[in-house]
Amino acid sequence: MGVFVFLPLVLPLTAWPVARLAEGRLHPRTTIRLLTAVAVVMAVCSTLCLALLMVVGTAQLPANPLPDAWSDPEVRAAVPQDGFAGRAAIPALGSVAVLCGRTLHRHRRVTRLARRALTGLPGRKVSVLPDRTPYAYALPDRIVVTTALLDGLAPGERRALFAHERAHVAARHHRYLLAVHLAARANPFLWPLRTAVAYTAERCADEEAARSVGDRRTVALAIGRAALLSRGTPAPTLAALAATGPVPRRVAALLGPAPSARGWPSAFTAAGLAVWGAAAGTLVSAMSSANSAVTLFLILHAATPL
C-alpha cells in the first residue's frame, strides 16, 4: 500500500487548472458533466483512503473492537507513519461524515419547506408568489417566481427568465450541484470545482434560454435586470444551489458568440492540457485507492485467523 494511500488526498489539486479553464473554453454542458464526474470520483477515492488509514489507526487504540492480529507489525508496516496518519484519519473521516450529513439534511429540509410553502398555489410546474421581494428559483420539478420580479421585467425578459429556470429543471442541475457540493465537503481541495460547477450551471441555463428565446441580448438584459432587482435579497433556494454566479461574466458571455458544441479541445491547447491533467489525476487517484484497498484487504485477511 505504501505512500499510494496518501495520493488521493492531494490529487484533487490536479483538477484546479481545468476548473478555471473549462469555464470559458468548453461548452457549459460538457464542463458541468466533466467537473462533476472528476469531483465525485476524487471525493470517493479520498474518503476511501481515509477509511483505510482509520482501520490501521484504530487497530493501535486500546479496547478497539478490531481483531488483535490487525495490530501486528506486518500490518502496521503496510502504511507508513500509521500511528500519526491513522489517528488523524479518525477525526477527519468523522468530519467528512458530519459535513456531508449536514448538507444532505439541509437540502432535504429546504426542499420540504419550499414544497410546503407552495401547497395550495395554482400551477404544478410554475408557481407565481404574490411577494413584494423579487426573486426566482427552480425546485427539482417546479419554477418559483414572485410578482415583484415579474413586474420589473419586460415581456421578452420574462420569457427569458422562465426559459432559464426551465433549463435548470430539465437538465437536473440540482443533482450536479448537490453531488459536487458533497464532494467539496469530503475533500476541501475540490472546492474550486464546486464553484466552477455552480457558475457553469448558470451558464448552461443561460445558453439554453438564449436558444429557446432566439435572442442572446434579451437573455443578457433579463439576467442583468433581475440581478439588479434582487440585489441584497437572500436567495430562498435549495441548499445545494449556489447563488447566480458572477453576473457580469454571464452577461459578457451572452453578448458574445455562442460557445462551440465541440466536445473536447485539442490536447495542444491550454484547456486540452488541463482536461488531460485532470483525467490523469482522476485515474491515478482511482488506481491508488483501489491498490491500497486490495493490498490492505489481503494483508488483513492473511493476518486474521479463521
C-alpha positions in Angstrom: 0.0 0.0 0.0 2.8 2.4 1.0 2.5 6.1 0.1 -0.2 5.3 -2.5 -2.8 5.6 0.2 -2.0 9.3 0.6 -2.1 10.2 -3.1 -5.9 10.5 -3.5 -5.9 13.1 -0.6 -3.9 15.6 -2.7 -4.5 14.6 -6.3 -7.6 16.9 -6.4 -5.0 19.7 -6.9 -4.5 18.4 -10.4 -8.1 19.4 -11.3 -7.7 23.1 -10.4 -6.5 24.2 -13.8 -9.4 22.6 -15.6 -11.8 24.1 -13.2 -10.6 27.5 -14.3 -10.0 27.0 -18.0 -13.1 24.9 -18.7 -15.5 27.7 -17.7 -14.6 29.8 -20.7 -13.2 27.3 -23.2 -15.6 24.4 -23.1 -19.3 24.2 -23.7 -21.1 24.7 -20.4 -22.9 21.3 -20.8 -19.6 19.5 -21.3 -18.0 21.4 -18.4 -20.6 20.6 -15.8 -20.6 16.9 -16.6 -16.8 16.7 -16.7 -16.1 18.6 -13.5 -18.9 16.8 -11.6 -17.5 13.4 -12.6 -14.0 14.4 -11.6 -15.1 15.8 -8.3 -17.2 12.7 -7.4 -14.6 10.2 -8.3 -11.8 12.0 -6.4 -14.0 12.5 -3.4 -14.9 8.9 -3.2 -11.2 7.9 -3.6 -10.0 10.3 -0.9 -12.8 9.1 1.5 -11.9 5.5 0.9 -8.2 6.2 1.7 -9.2 8.0 4.9 -11.2 4.9 5.9 -8.2 2.6 5.2 -6.0 4.8 7.3 -8.6 4.8 10.1 -8.6 1.0 10.1 -4.9 0.8 10.7 -5.0 3.7 13.2 -7.8 2.3 15.3 -6.1 -1.1 15.5 -3.5 0.6 17.7 -6.0 2.1 20.2 -6.7 0.3 23.4 -10.1 -1.5 23.7 -10.7 -1.3 20.0 -13.2 -3.7 18.5 -10.9 -4.9 15.7 -9.1 -8.3 15.7 -5.8 -8.3 17.7 -3.9 -9.6 14.6 -4.6 -6.3 12.8 -2.1 -4.5 15.1 0.7 -6.9 14.2 3.9 -5.2 12.9 3.3 -6.7 9.4 0.0 -4.8 9.2 1.4 -1.6 10.6 4.4 -1.8 8.2 1.9 -1.6 5.2 1.1 2.0 6.0 4.0 4.5 6.5 3.5 6.6 9.6 0.4 4.6 10.5 0.4 5.8 14.1 0.0 9.5 13.3 -1.9 9.2 10.0 -4.2 6.5 11.3 -5.2 8.5 14.3 -5.6 11.7 12.3 -7.8 9.9 9.9 -10.4 9.2 12.6 -11.5 12.8 13.3 -11.0 13.6 9.6 -13.4 10.9 8.5 -15.8 11.9 11.3 -15.7 15.5 10.0 -16.5 14.3 6.4 -19.5 12.3 7.7 -20.8 15.2 9.7 -20.4 17.8 7.0 -21.9 15.6 4.3 -24.8 14.6 6.6 -25.5 18.3 7.4 -25.5 19.2 3.7 -28.0 16.4 2.9 -30.2 17.3 5.9 -30.3 21.0 4.9 -31.0 20.1 1.3 -34.0 17.9 2.3 -35.2 20.4 4.9 -35.2 23.4 2.5 -36.9 21.3 -0.2 -39.5 20.2 2.2 -40.2 23.7 3.5 -40.3 25.1 -0.1 -42.9 22.5 -1.2 -44.9 23.1 2.0 -44.9 26.9 1.2 -46.2 26.2 -2.3 -49.1 24.0 -1.1 -52.4 25.2 -2.4 -51.0 27.5 -5.1 -52.2 27.1 -8.6 -50.0 25.5 -11.2 -47.8 22.4 -10.9 -44.9 23.5 -13.0 -44.8 27.2 -12.4 -45.8 29.0 -9.2 -46.1 32.8 -9.0 -45.9 34.0 -5.4 -47.6 37.3 -4.5 -44.5 38.6 -2.8 -43.0 42.1 -2.8 -39.5 40.6 -2.6 -38.1 40.0 -6.1 -36.6 36.5 -6.6 -36.9 33.4 -8.7 -35.5 29.8 -8.3 -36.1 26.3 -9.5 -37.1 23.3 -7.5 -36.4 19.8 -9.0 -39.9 19.8 -10.5 -41.2 23.4 -10.3 -40.3 27.0 -11.1 -41.0 29.6 -8.5 -41.0 33.4 -9.2 -42.5 36.4 -7.4 -44.8 39.1 -8.8 -42.3 41.7 -7.7 -39.6 40.3 -10.1 -42.1 39.8 -13.0 -43.3 43.4 -12.6 -39.8 44.7 -13.1 -39.2 42.7 -16.3 -40.3 43.4 -19.9 -42.4 40.7 -21.6 -39.4 39.4 -23.6 -37.3 39.3 -20.5 -39.9 37.3 -18.6 -39.8 34.7 -21.4 -36.0 34.6 -21.0 -36.4 34.2 -17.2 -38.8 31.3 -17.5 -36.7 29.6 -20.2 -33.6 29.9 -17.9 -35.4 28.3 -14.9 -36.9 25.6 -17.2 -33.4 24.7 -18.4 -32.3 24.2 -14.8 -35.3 21.8 -14.2 -34.9 19.9 -17.5 -31.1 19.4 -17.0 -31.5 18.3 -13.4 -28.8 20.8 -12.4 -29.7 20.4 -8.7 -28.2 16.9 -8.9 -24.9 18.0 -10.2 -24.7 20.8 -7.7 -25.5 18.6 -4.8 -23.0 16.0 -5.9 -20.2 18.4 -6.3 -21.1 20.2 -3.0 -20.8 16.8 -1.2 -17.5 16.2 -2.9 -16.2 19.5 -1.7 -17.3 18.6 1.8 -15.4 15.3 1.6 -12.2 16.9 0.3 -11.6 20.7 0.7 -9.2 20.7 -2.3 -12.3 20.1 -4.5 -13.9 23.4 -3.5 -12.8 25.2 -6.8 -14.7 22.6 -8.8 -17.8 23.3 -6.8 -17.5 27.0 -7.6 -16.9 26.3 -11.2 -19.9 23.9 -11.5 -22.2 26.4 -9.8 -21.2 29.1 -12.3 -21.3 26.7 -15.3 -24.8 25.5 -14.3 -26.0 29.2 -14.7 -24.1 29.5 -18.0 -25.7 26.3 -19.3 -29.2 27.6 -18.4 -28.3 31.0 -20.0 -27.3 29.3 -23.3 -30.4 27.2 -23.3 -32.6 30.2 -22.7 -30.8 32.1 -25.5 -31.5 29.2 -27.8 -35.2 29.0 -26.7 -35.8 32.7 -27.0 -33.7 33.2 -30.0 -32.1 36.5 -28.8 -29.0 36.4 -26.7 -29.2 40.1 -26.0 -32.7 39.7 -24.4 -31.4 37.0 -22.1 -28.5 39.1 -21.1 -30.8 42.1 -20.3 -33.1 39.8 -18.3 -30.1 38.5 -16.3 -28.8 41.9 -15.6 -32.1 43.4 -14.7 -33.1 40.5 -12.5 -29.8 40.8 -10.6 -30.3 44.5 -10.0 -33.9 44.0 -8.8 -33.0 41.2 -6.4 -29.7 42.7 -5.2 -29.4 42.1 -1.4 -32.3 39.6 -1.4 -31.4 36.3 0.2 -31.9 33.6 -2.3 -34.6 31.1 -1.0 -33.2 28.2 -2.9 -32.1 24.7 -2.3 -29.1 24.1 -0.1 -27.2 22.6 -3.0 -27.8 25.5 -5.3 -25.3 28.4 -5.3 -26.1 32.0 -6.0 -26.5 33.4 -9.5 -22.7 33.5 -10.0 -20.7 36.4 -11.4 -23.4 38.2 -13.3 -21.1 40.5 -15.3 -19.2 37.4 -16.7 -22.5 35.8 -17.6 -23.8 38.9 -19.4 -20.5 39.3 -21.3 -20.6 35.7 -22.4 -24.2 36.2 -23.7 -23.2 39.3 -25.6 -20.5 37.3 -27.4 -20.8 34.4 -29.8 -22.5 31.2 -28.7 -20.0 28.6 -27.4 -18.9 25.8 -29.7 -20.7 22.5 -29.3 -17.4 20.6 -29.9 -17.0 18.2 -27.1 -13.2 18.2 -26.3 -10.5 20.8 -27.0 -7.3 19.8 -28.7 -4.6 18.3 -26.5 -2.2 21.0 -27.7 -4.2 23.9 -26.1 -4.2 25.1 -22.5 -7.7 23.8 -22.0 -6.8 20.4 -23.5 -3.8 20.0 -21.3 -5.9 20.9 -18.3 -8.5 18.3 -19.3 -5.9 15.6 -19.8 -4.2 16.6 -16.5 -7.5 16.3 -14.6 -8.3 13.0 -16.3 -4.8 11.6 -15.4 -5.2 12.8 -11.8 -8.6 11.1 -11.5 -7.2 7.9 -13.0 -4.2 7.8 -10.7 -6.5 8.6 -7.7 -8.8 5.7 -8.6 -5.9 3.3 -9.2 -4.1 4.4 -5.9 -7.2 3.9 -3.8 -8.0 0.6 -5.4 -4.4 -0.6 -4.9 -4.5 0.5 -1.3 -7.8 -1.2 -0.6 -6.9 -4.5 -2.2 -3.4 -4.5 -0.5 -4.8 -3.8 2.9 -7.6 -6.4 2.4 -5.1 -9.1 1.5 -2.9 -8.2 4.5 -5.7 -8.1 7.0 -7.2 -11.3 5.5 -3.9 -13.1 6.0 -3.4 -11.7 9.5 -6.9 -12.6 10.7 -7.2 -16.2 11.9 -10.1 -18.3 10.5 
